[in-house]
Amino acid sequence: MLSNSVKRFAFLLVHLLAGLRIEREQIVDLMRRLSSMNLLQESSFYQLLLEEGEEKGLQKGLQKGINASREMLLGIGEKLFGPPDTETRTAIESIGDLERLKRMGLRALSAKGWNDLLD
């Protein structure tokens, strides 16, 4: 006789593979039903999928924040110092550290020009 955890895993695996053939709306309905039975929450495989999805979502969110900060810094700088030259724009667009972009944004308040901002 199979243990409950093996049954749950097999059940989840069958549905995961069925997702290769079933329409998205049907999968959403199936997931809703499974969720109400607490089968998914007990599955370590499902938890692994959730963790991977959360990590990808966090990375996407961080990248969006970095991109928005770059654009805001360029916009503020343009208002204060005029349009950046190509080298300055490239330098700002290459910054991938959100904290650095925040510090630069604050520094823009007292900077005398693009060079001050980048130092």
C-alpha positions as CSV (number, residue, x, y, z in Angstrom):
1,M,0.0,0.0,0.0
2,L,1.3,3.5,-0.9
3,S,1.8,6.1,1.8
4,N,-0.3,9.3,1.6
5,S,2.8,11.4,0.7
6,V,3.5,9.1,-2.3
7,K,-0.2,9.3,-3.4
8,R,-0.1,13.1,-3.1
9,F,3.1,13.3,-5.1
10,A,1.7,10.9,-7.8
11,F,-1.5,13.0,-8.0
12,L,0.4,16.2,-8.4
13,L,2.8,14.7,-11.0
14,V,-0.2,13.4,-13.1
15,H,-1.7,16.9,-13.1
16,L,1.6,18.5,-13.8
17,L,2.1,16.3,-16.8
18,A,-1.5,16.8,-17.8
19,G,-0.7,20.5,-18.0
20,L,1.2,19.8,-21.2
21,R,-2.2,19.0,-22.8
22,I,-4.9,20.8,-20.8
23,E,-5.9,24.4,-21.5
24,R,-4.9,27.1,-19.0
25,E,-8.5,27.7,-17.7
26,Q,-8.9,24.1,-16.9
27,I,-5.6,24.1,-15.0
28,V,-6.7,27.1,-13.0
29,D,-9.9,25.3,-12.0
30,L,-7.9,22.2,-11.1
31,M,-5.5,24.1,-9.0
32,R,-8.3,25.8,-7.2
33,R,-9.8,22.4,-6.4
34,L,-6.4,21.0,-5.3
35,S,-5.8,24.0,-3.2
36,S,-9.1,23.5,-1.3
37,M,-8.0,19.9,-0.5
38,N,-4.6,21.1,0.9
39,L,-2.9,18.6,-1.4
40,L,-0.7,21.1,-3.0
41,Q,0.4,22.8,0.2
42,E,1.6,19.4,1.5
43,S,3.7,18.6,-1.6
44,S,7.4,19.3,-1.4
45,F,7.5,19.3,-5.2
46,Y,4.8,22.0,-5.3
47,Q,6.7,24.0,-2.6
48,L,9.8,23.8,-4.7
49,L,7.9,25.1,-7.7
50,L,6.6,28.0,-5.6
51,E,10.0,28.9,-4.3
52,E,11.5,29.0,-7.8
53,G,8.6,31.2,-9.0
54,E,9.0,33.5,-6.1
55,E,12.7,33.9,-6.7
56,K,12.1,34.6,-10.4
57,G,9.4,37.2,-9.4
58,L,11.8,38.9,-6.9
59,Q,14.5,39.1,-9.6
60,K,12.1,40.6,-12.1
61,G,10.8,43.1,-9.5
62,L,14.4,44.1,-8.6
63,Q,15.3,44.6,-12.2
64,K,12.2,46.7,-12.8
65,G,13.2,48.8,-9.7
66,I,16.7,49.3,-11.1
67,N,15.4,50.3,-14.5
68,A,12.9,52.7,-13.0
69,S,15.6,54.2,-10.8
70,R,18.0,54.7,-13.8
71,E,15.2,56.4,-15.7
72,M,14.3,58.6,-12.8
73,L,18.0,59.6,-12.2
74,L,18.4,60.4,-15.9
75,G,15.2,62.5,-15.8
76,I,16.1,64.4,-12.7
77,G,19.6,64.9,-14.0
78,E,18.3,66.2,-17.3
79,K,16.1,68.8,-15.5
80,L,19.0,69.9,-13.3
81,F,22.0,69.7,-15.6
82,G,20.7,69.3,-19.2
83,P,20.8,66.2,-21.4
84,P,23.6,63.8,-20.5
85,D,26.2,63.0,-23.1
86,T,26.4,59.4,-24.4
87,E,29.2,58.4,-22.0
88,T,27.2,59.6,-19.0
89,R,24.0,57.9,-20.2
90,T,25.9,54.7,-20.8
91,A,27.5,54.9,-17.3
92,I,24.1,55.3,-15.6
93,E,22.4,52.7,-17.7
94,S,25.2,50.2,-16.7
95,I,24.6,50.6,-13.0
96,G,23.0,47.5,-11.6
97,D,23.1,48.4,-7.9
98,L,19.8,49.7,-6.6
99,E,21.4,51.2,-3.4
100,R,24.0,53.1,-5.5
101,L,21.2,54.5,-7.7
102,K,19.3,55.7,-4.6
103,R,22.5,57.4,-3.2
104,M,23.0,59.1,-6.6
105,G,19.4,60.3,-6.6
106,L,20.0,62.0,-3.2
107,R,23.3,63.3,-4.4
108,A,21.6,65.0,-7.4
109,L,20.1,67.5,-4.9
110,S,23.6,69.0,-4.2
111,A,25.5,68.0,-7.4
112,K,26.8,70.8,-9.7
113,G,26.6,68.6,-12.8
114,W,26.7,65.1,-14.3
115,N,30.3,64.6,-13.2
116,D,29.5,65.3,-9.6
117,L,26.6,62.9,-9.8
118,L,28.8,60.1,-11.2
119,D,31.7,60.5,-8.7
